[in-house]
Amino acid sequence: MGKQVLKVLGFSVREQQFAVKTANFSFTVKDGRELVRDENANSGELLLAKLAGSIHAIGNLIGKTLGLDLKSIQIEVSGEVNLKDLAEEDIQQFKRIDVMVKPTTEASIVVLKEWMDAVKLACPVFSNFKEKTPTVVTLVKEYDQVKVA
């Protein structure tokens, strides 16, 4: 049986907006509401976009609470599905979901881990995904240090 990997890339844009791009569509979300939508959207891609958008919104909210200066958040979500399950509009169509979160901030990796743990606990969409399919989150911190070693 064939497998396919669906991917979604989302990133912060002006005024707390979140831009989402996939192989088939792109749109922008502000305050949890779609601003622009492409009719070519695949249901699996929309589910992954919903997860990315929710992590972004909760991440910004908790970031403000913790006093983090989050300049932007990039979120990549990929999900493996069997080709026969592509017509389903359910989280359970995914065999596995990987989420990579890349915040742009001066905060230390220790503070960012605390932030990410709080986001996972507070995000209802993440909880729903994790309940129904293996969902792994990876936090990536980039450093601008020139003289590291």
Salt bridges, closest charged atoms under 4 A:
GLU15 OE1 - LYS30 NZ 3.45
ASP69 OD2 - LYS71 NZ 3.18
GLU76 OE2 - LYS102 NZ 3.15
GLU80 OE2 - LYS3 NZ 3.38
ASP85 OD1 - LYS84 NZ 3.10
ASP85 OD2 - LYS95 NZ 3.01
ASP98 OD1 - ARG96 NH2 2.74
ASP117 OD2 - LYS113 NZ 2.73
ASP117 OD1 - LYS120 NZ 3.99
